[in-house]
Amino acid sequence: MATPPLNSLTNTDSSPGYVITLERSDRWSIYHRLQELMIPCVCVPDGSLHVDVNNAIGALLVRSVVMQSTASRSELIQWLEQCWQLHS
């Protein structure tokens, strides 16, 4: 299964968490959804999204939100079918 296209996901030494570089149109919707999930994040002027992830659940939520916003319909269908197969 192809993973959603993350242009960049890096850990910065100067601050906790990760920096995600996305298309600007995706960045704001992802930012707002992460805020709803109470995951600390901030959009910075350089176009990146800084996300503070402190545990595995937070990391999975970030991945899920990014995937829902950036993956193609066929990738999402394939991912869902894999989840059903693993659960059965």
DSSP file with accessible surface (Angstrom, degrees, kcal/mol):
  #  RESIDUE AA STRUCTURE BP1 BP2  ACC     N-H-->O    O-->H-N    N-H-->O    O-->H-N    TCO  KAPPA ALPHA  PHI   PSI    X-CA   Y-CA   Z-CA
    1    1 A M              0   0   80      0, 0.0     2,-0.2     0, 0.0    74,-0.0   0.000 360.0 360.0 360.0 135.0    0.0    0.0    0.0
    2    2 A A        -     0   0   52      1,-0.1    77,-0.1     3,-0.0    69,-0.0  -0.508 360.0-129.2 -76.3 142.3    1.3    3.4   -0.9
    3    3 A T        -     0   0   99     -2,-0.2    -1,-0.1     1,-0.1     3,-0.0  -0.609  34.3 -90.7 -88.8 153.5    1.7    5.9    2.0
    4    4 A P        -     0   0   10      0, 0.0     2,-1.1     0, 0.0    67,-0.1  -0.319  51.2 -96.6 -62.2 147.3    0.2    9.3    1.7
    5    5 A P        +     0   0   77      0, 0.0     2,-0.7     0, 0.0     3,-0.1  -0.523  44.7 179.2 -73.7 100.2    2.6   11.9    0.2
    6    6 A L        -     0   0   67     -2,-1.1     3,-0.2     1,-0.2    16,-0.1  -0.916  16.5-158.0 -94.7 118.2    4.2   13.7    3.1
    7    7 A N  S    S-     0   0   99     14,-0.9     2,-0.3    -2,-0.7    -1,-0.2   0.888  75.7  -6.8 -64.1 -37.2    6.6   16.2    1.6
    8    8 A S  E     +A   21   0A  36     13,-0.8    13,-1.8    -3,-0.1     2,-0.4  -0.935  53.7 176.3-161.3 132.6    8.6   16.3    4.8
    9    9 A L  E     +A   20   0A  91     -2,-0.3     2,-0.4    11,-0.2    11,-0.2  -0.894  27.2 160.4-136.6 106.2    8.2   15.0    8.3
   10   10 A T  E     -A   19   0A  66      9,-2.0     9,-2.7    -2,-0.4     2,-0.5  -0.955  38.8-128.5-132.4 149.2   11.2   15.8   10.5
   11   11 A N  E     -A   18   0A  92     -2,-0.4     2,-0.4     7,-0.2     7,-0.2  -0.827  27.7-144.6 -92.0 129.9   12.1   16.0   14.1
   12   12 A T        -     0   0   32      5,-0.9     3,-0.4    -2,-0.5     5,-0.0  -0.805   7.9-150.3 -99.2 136.9   13.7   19.3   15.1
   13   13 A D  S    S+     0   0  170     -2,-0.4    -1,-0.1     1,-0.2     4,-0.0   0.817  94.6  58.0 -71.7 -28.4   16.3   19.5   17.7
   14   14 A S  S    S+     0   0  117      1,-0.1    -1,-0.2     2,-0.0    -2,-0.0   0.704 116.0  23.5 -79.6 -19.1   15.4   23.0   18.8
   15   15 A S  S    S-     0   0   40     -3,-0.4    -3,-0.3     2,-0.1    -1,-0.1  -0.991  85.9-102.0-144.9 152.6   11.8   22.2   19.7
   16   16 A P  S    S+     0   0   96      0, 0.0     2,-0.2     0, 0.0    38,-0.1  -0.362  82.2  24.3 -70.1 153.4    9.8   19.2   20.7
   17   17 A G  S    S-     0   0    8     36,-0.2    -5,-0.9    35,-0.1     2,-0.3  -0.546  89.0 -59.4  99.0-159.0    7.7   17.5   18.1
   18   18 A Y  E     -AB  11  51A  90     33,-3.6    33,-3.4    -7,-0.2     2,-0.5  -0.888  27.2-133.6-132.6 157.6    7.7   17.4   14.3
   19   19 A V  E     -AB  10  50A  13     -9,-2.7    -9,-2.0    -2,-0.3     2,-0.5  -0.959  20.6-167.1-113.0 126.7    7.6   19.6   11.3
   20   20 A I  E     -AB   9  49A   2     29,-3.1    29,-2.8    -2,-0.5     2,-0.6  -0.967   7.1-155.4-115.8 125.1    5.3   18.6    8.5
   21   21 A T  E     +AB   8  48A  55    -13,-1.8   -14,-0.9    -2,-0.5   -13,-0.8  -0.906  29.3 157.0-102.2 120.6    5.6   20.4    5.1
   22   22 A L        -     0   0   13     25,-0.7     2,-0.1    -2,-0.6   -16,-0.1  -0.838  50.3 -76.3-132.9 168.8    2.3   20.2    3.1
   23   23 A E    >>  -     0   0  119     -2,-0.3     4,-2.5     1,-0.1     3,-0.6  -0.439  47.8-119.9 -62.2 142.8    0.5   22.1    0.4
   24   24 A R  H 3> S+     0   0  138      1,-0.2     4,-1.4     2,-0.2    -1,-0.1   0.868 112.6  56.6 -58.5 -35.8   -0.9   25.2    1.9
   25   25 A S  H 3> S+     0   0   98      1,-0.2     4,-0.7     2,-0.2    -1,-0.2   0.882 113.7  39.7 -65.4 -34.8   -4.5   24.1    1.0
   26   26 A D  H <> S+     0   0   41     -3,-0.6     4,-2.4     2,-0.1     5,-0.3   0.831 105.5  67.9 -79.1 -33.1   -4.0   20.9    3.0
   27   27 A R  H  X S+     0   0    9     -4,-2.5     4,-2.9     1,-0.2    -2,-0.2   0.899  99.2  47.2 -58.0 -45.5   -2.1   22.6    5.8
   28   28 A W  H  X S+     0   0  117     -4,-1.4     4,-2.5     2,-0.2    -1,-0.2   0.909 112.8  47.4 -69.1 -39.0   -5.0   24.6    7.2
   29   29 A S  H  X S+     0   0   57     -4,-0.7     4,-2.1     2,-0.2    -1,-0.2   0.917 115.0  47.1 -68.2 -37.9   -7.6   21.8    7.2
   30   30 A I  H  X S+     0   0    0     -4,-2.4     4,-2.7     2,-0.2     5,-0.2   0.932 111.1  52.4 -66.4 -43.7   -5.0   19.5    8.9
   31   31 A Y  H  X S+     0   0   52     -4,-2.9     4,-2.3    -5,-0.3    -2,-0.2   0.944 110.9  46.6 -56.4 -48.5   -4.2   22.2   11.4
   32   32 A H  H  X S+     0   0  104     -4,-2.5     4,-2.1     1,-0.2    -1,-0.2   0.898 112.3  49.8 -65.6 -38.6   -7.8   22.8   12.3
   33   33 A R  H  X S+     0   0  101     -4,-2.1     4,-1.7     2,-0.2    -1,-0.2   0.918 110.3  50.0 -67.4 -41.3   -8.5   19.0   12.6
   34   34 A L  H  <>S+     0   0    0     -4,-2.7     5,-2.8     1,-0.2    -2,-0.2   0.896 108.7  53.3 -63.5 -37.4   -5.4   18.6   14.9
   35   35 A Q  H ><5S+     0   0   82     -4,-2.3     3,-1.6    -5,-0.2    -1,-0.2   0.912 106.3  52.5 -61.4 -42.5   -6.7   21.4   17.0
   36   36 A E  H 3<5S+     0   0  130     -4,-2.1    -1,-0.2     1,-0.3    -2,-0.2   0.848 109.1  49.9 -60.4 -34.2  -10.1   19.7   17.4
   37   37 A L  T 3<5S-     0   0   49     -4,-1.7    -1,-0.3    -5,-0.1    -2,-0.2   0.383 116.9-118.1 -84.7   3.4   -8.2   16.6   18.5
   38   38 A M  T < 5 +     0   0  169     -3,-1.6    -3,-0.2     1,-0.2    -2,-0.1   0.839  63.6 147.8  60.6  36.7   -6.3   18.7   21.1
   39   39 A I      < -     0   0   12     -5,-2.8    -1,-0.2    -6,-0.1    -2,-0.1  -0.916  53.2-118.7 -98.9 116.6   -2.9   18.0   19.4
   40   40 A P        +     0   0   70      0, 0.0    12,-2.9     0, 0.0     2,-0.3  -0.353  52.2 146.8 -59.7 128.0   -0.7   21.0   19.9
   41   41 A C  E     -C   51   0A  16     10,-0.2     2,-0.3    -2,-0.1    10,-0.2  -0.982  27.5-162.1-157.4 160.0    0.4   22.5   16.5
   42   42 A V  E     -C   50   0A  75      8,-2.2     8,-3.0    -2,-0.3     2,-0.5  -0.993  17.8-133.7-148.6 138.9    1.1   25.8   14.9
   43   43 A C  E     -C   49   0A  24     -2,-0.3     6,-0.2     6,-0.2    -2,-0.0  -0.829  28.2-158.4 -90.2 131.3    1.4   27.0   11.3
   44   44 A V    >   -     0   0   33      4,-2.2     3,-2.1    -2,-0.5     4,-0.1  -0.748  29.3-106.1-112.1 159.4    4.5   29.1   10.7
   45   45 A P  T 3  S+     0   0  128      0, 0.0    -1,-0.1     0, 0.0    -2,-0.0   0.744 112.1  68.5 -57.6 -24.0    5.2   31.7    8.0
   46   46 A D  T 3  S-     0   0  120      1,-0.1     3,-0.1     2,-0.1    -3,-0.0   0.530 118.3-105.0 -76.5  -0.9    7.5   29.3    6.0
   47   47 A G  S <  S+     0   0    7     -3,-2.1   -25,-0.7     1,-0.3     2,-0.1   0.395  81.4 120.9  97.9  -2.7    4.5   27.1    5.1
   48   48 A S  E     -B   21   0A   4    -27,-0.2    -4,-2.2    -4,-0.1     2,-0.5  -0.488  56.8-133.4 -94.2 164.4    5.2   24.3    7.5
   49   49 A L  E     -BC  20  43A   0    -29,-2.8   -29,-3.1    -6,-0.2     2,-0.6  -0.980  14.1-151.2-116.4 121.0    3.1   22.9   10.3
   50   50 A H  E     -BC  19  42A  50     -8,-3.0    -8,-2.2    -2,-0.5     2,-0.4  -0.856  16.8-172.1 -96.2 123.9    4.8   22.2   13.6
   51   51 A V  E     -BC  18  41A   3    -33,-3.4   -33,-3.6    -2,-0.6     2,-0.8  -0.960  18.1-146.5-122.2 131.7    3.2   19.4   15.6
   52   52 A D        +     0   0   46    -12,-2.9     2,-0.5    -2,-0.4   -35,-0.1  -0.854  24.3 175.7 -99.6 105.3    4.0   18.4   19.2
   53   53 A V        +     0   0   23     -2,-0.8   -36,-0.2     1,-0.1     3,-0.1  -0.958  11.9 168.7-114.3 121.8    3.6   14.6   19.4
   54   54 A N        +     0   0  124     -2,-0.5     2,-0.3   -38,-0.1    -1,-0.1   0.425  61.4  26.1-111.9  -4.1    4.5   13.0   22.7
   55   55 A N  S  > S-     0   0   98      1,-0.1     4,-2.0     0, 0.0     5,-0.1  -0.956  82.3 -97.9-153.3 172.2    3.1    9.5   22.4
   56   56 A A  H  > S+     0   0   75     -2,-0.3     4,-2.6     1,-0.2     5,-0.2   0.867 118.4  54.4 -65.2 -37.8    2.1    6.8   19.9
   57   57 A I  H  > S+     0   0  121      1,-0.2     4,-2.5     2,-0.2    -1,-0.2   0.930 108.6  49.4 -63.8 -42.8   -1.6    7.6   19.9
   58   58 A G  H  > S+     0   0   10      1,-0.2     4,-2.5     2,-0.2    -1,-0.2   0.916 110.6  50.5 -60.5 -42.0   -0.8   11.2   19.0
   59   59 A A  H  X S+     0   0   49     -4,-2.0     4,-2.6     1,-0.2    -2,-0.2   0.913 110.8  48.8 -63.8 -41.3    1.5   10.0   16.2
   60   60 A L  H  X S+     0   0  116     -4,-2.6     4,-2.6     2,-0.2    -1,-0.2   0.895 110.8  50.6 -65.8 -39.5   -1.2    7.8   14.9
   61   61 A L  H  X S+     0   0   65     -4,-2.5     4,-2.7     2,-0.2     5,-0.2   0.922 110.9  48.5 -64.2 -42.7   -3.8   10.6   15.0
   62   62 A V  H  X S+     0   0   13     -4,-2.5     4,-2.7     2,-0.2     5,-0.3   0.950 112.7  48.5 -62.1 -46.6   -1.4   12.9   13.1
   63   63 A R  H  X S+     0   0   95     -4,-2.6     4,-2.8     1,-0.2    -2,-0.2   0.923 112.4  49.0 -59.1 -44.0   -0.8   10.2   10.5
   64   64 A S  H  X S+     0   0   35     -4,-2.6     4,-2.6     2,-0.2    -1,-0.2   0.927 112.0  47.4 -63.5 -44.5   -4.5    9.5   10.1
   65   65 A V  H  X S+     0   0    6     -4,-2.7     4,-1.4     2,-0.2    -2,-0.2   0.931 114.8  46.1 -64.1 -44.4   -5.4   13.2    9.7
   66   66 A V  H  X S+     0   0    4     -4,-2.7     4,-1.9    -5,-0.2     5,-0.3   0.934 112.8  50.7 -64.5 -42.7   -2.6   13.8    7.2
   67   67 A M  H  X S+     0   0    4     -4,-2.8     4,-2.6    -5,-0.3    -2,-0.2   0.920 107.8  52.3 -62.1 -43.7   -3.6   10.6    5.3
   68   68 A Q  H  < S+     0   0  113     -4,-2.6    -1,-0.2     1,-0.2    -2,-0.2   0.826 116.1  41.3 -62.3 -30.2   -7.3   11.6    5.1
   69   69 A S  H  < S+     0   0   43     -4,-1.4    -1,-0.2    -3,-0.3    -2,-0.2   0.731 126.8  27.7 -89.4 -24.9   -6.3   15.0    3.7
   70   70 A T  H  < S+     0   0   25     -4,-1.9    -3,-0.2    -3,-0.1    -2,-0.2   0.653  94.3  93.5-115.3 -20.3   -3.6   14.0    1.2
   71   71 A A  S  < S-     0   0   14     -4,-2.6     2,-0.1    -5,-0.3   -68,-0.0  -0.430  74.9-112.2 -77.6 153.0   -4.2   10.4    0.1
   72   72 A S     >  -     0   0   51     -2,-0.1     4,-2.3     1,-0.1     5,-0.2  -0.327  30.2-106.1 -75.2 163.7   -6.1    9.6   -3.1
   73   73 A R  H  > S+     0   0  198      1,-0.2     4,-2.5     2,-0.2     5,-0.2   0.916 121.8  51.7 -57.2 -43.7   -9.5    8.0   -2.9
   74   74 A S  H  > S+     0   0   80      1,-0.2     4,-2.5     2,-0.2    -1,-0.2   0.888 108.6  50.9 -64.9 -37.0   -8.1    4.7   -4.1
   75   75 A E  H  > S+     0   0   36      2,-0.2     4,-2.5     1,-0.2    -1,-0.2   0.911 110.9  48.9 -65.5 -40.3   -5.3    4.8   -1.4
   76   76 A L  H  X S+     0   0   52     -4,-2.3     4,-2.5     2,-0.2    -2,-0.2   0.905 111.6  48.9 -66.3 -40.1   -8.0    5.4    1.2
   77   77 A I  H  X S+     0   0   68     -4,-2.5     4,-2.7     2,-0.2     5,-0.2   0.938 112.0  48.8 -63.4 -45.2  -10.1    2.5    0.0
   78   78 A Q  H  X S+     0   0   82     -4,-2.5     4,-2.1     2,-0.2    -2,-0.2   0.918 111.6  49.7 -61.4 -42.6   -7.1    0.2   -0.1
   79   79 A W  H  X S+     0   0   78     -4,-2.5     4,-2.1     2,-0.2    -1,-0.2   0.930 111.5  48.6 -62.5 -44.1   -6.1    1.2    3.4
   80   80 A L  H  X S+     0   0   71     -4,-2.5     4,-2.3     1,-0.2    -2,-0.2   0.918 110.0  51.5 -64.1 -42.2   -9.7    0.6    4.7
   81   81 A E  H  X S+     0   0   98     -4,-2.7     4,-2.0     1,-0.2    -1,-0.2   0.899 109.0  51.2 -62.6 -38.6   -9.8   -2.8    3.0
   82   82 A Q  H  X S+     0   0   79     -4,-2.1     4,-2.3     2,-0.2    -1,-0.2   0.903 108.0  52.4 -64.1 -40.7   -6.5   -3.8    4.7
   83   83 A C  H  X S+     0   0   47     -4,-2.1     4,-2.0     1,-0.2    -2,-0.2   0.919 109.3  49.4 -61.9 -42.6   -7.9   -2.7    8.1
   84   84 A W  H  X S+     0   0  154     -4,-2.3     4,-1.6     1,-0.2    -1,-0.2   0.893 110.8  50.3 -63.5 -39.6  -11.0   -4.9    7.6
   85   85 A Q  H  < S+     0   0  145     -4,-2.0    -2,-0.2     1,-0.2    -1,-0.2   0.900 111.0  48.4 -66.7 -39.7   -8.8   -7.9    6.6
   86   86 A L  H  < S+     0   0  150     -4,-2.3    -1,-0.2     1,-0.2    -2,-0.2   0.857 112.1  50.0 -67.6 -33.9   -6.6   -7.4    9.7
   87   87 A H  H  <        0   0  168     -4,-2.0    -1,-0.2    -5,-0.2    -2,-0.2   0.811 360.0 360.0 -76.2 -28.1   -9.6   -7.2   11.9
   88   88 A S     <        0   0  135     -4,-1.6    -3,-0.0    -5,-0.2    -4,-0.0  -0.194 360.0 360.0 -73.3 360.0  -11.3  -10.4   10.5
